[in-house]
Amino acid sequence: MAKKQFRGVISFDFNVEQENYKMFGELENQLKLHMDLFVARLASGEMDDEFNLSKYVSVENPQSLFRDRRGPTGPIEQIAFRGGRGLNTKLTPAQISRLSEMGKKLQQGQSLTSEEMSRYSDHLKRAKEQGVAGNWPDAPTGE
C-alpha cells in the first residue's frame, strides 16, 4: 500500500524596524545557522522522542528570504508558491479538446492567430510525444 506523503513549510514573519543593513545581515546569518542546526539535529536522531522523526522526516532545500515588504505576511494557508516544479508537460483533457478545436479550424481552411498557432504547435508536439490519439493536421509553416 502506498504511503501518504506530506510536505510542510515553516514561516517566520520578521518585522525589522532598523535601517542598519549590517544588523539585518547578521539576523539573516543567524537564521541560516539555526536552519542548519535544525537539519543536523533532525538527521542525527537528536530530536527523536515518541516517534523516530529522523527515520521518516527529511528537510529539503532549507532557505530564508528577507524582502522589503509593505505589511505582515497573511495566513500561511493563503501563501502562493510559484515556480517550483516547472512546466506541466502532460496534456490535460482541456488542452486535448482545444487542440482538436484548432485542428478542425485548420482542416476547414480557417486561420489561427499567432498565439493560437504557437499553442497549437506546442500541444501537437506534446500530443505526438505522449502518443495521444487524434487526427490533427501538421501546423502550417511560415505563418
Order of alpha helices (4+ residues) and beta strands (2+ residues): alpha-alpha-alpha-alpha
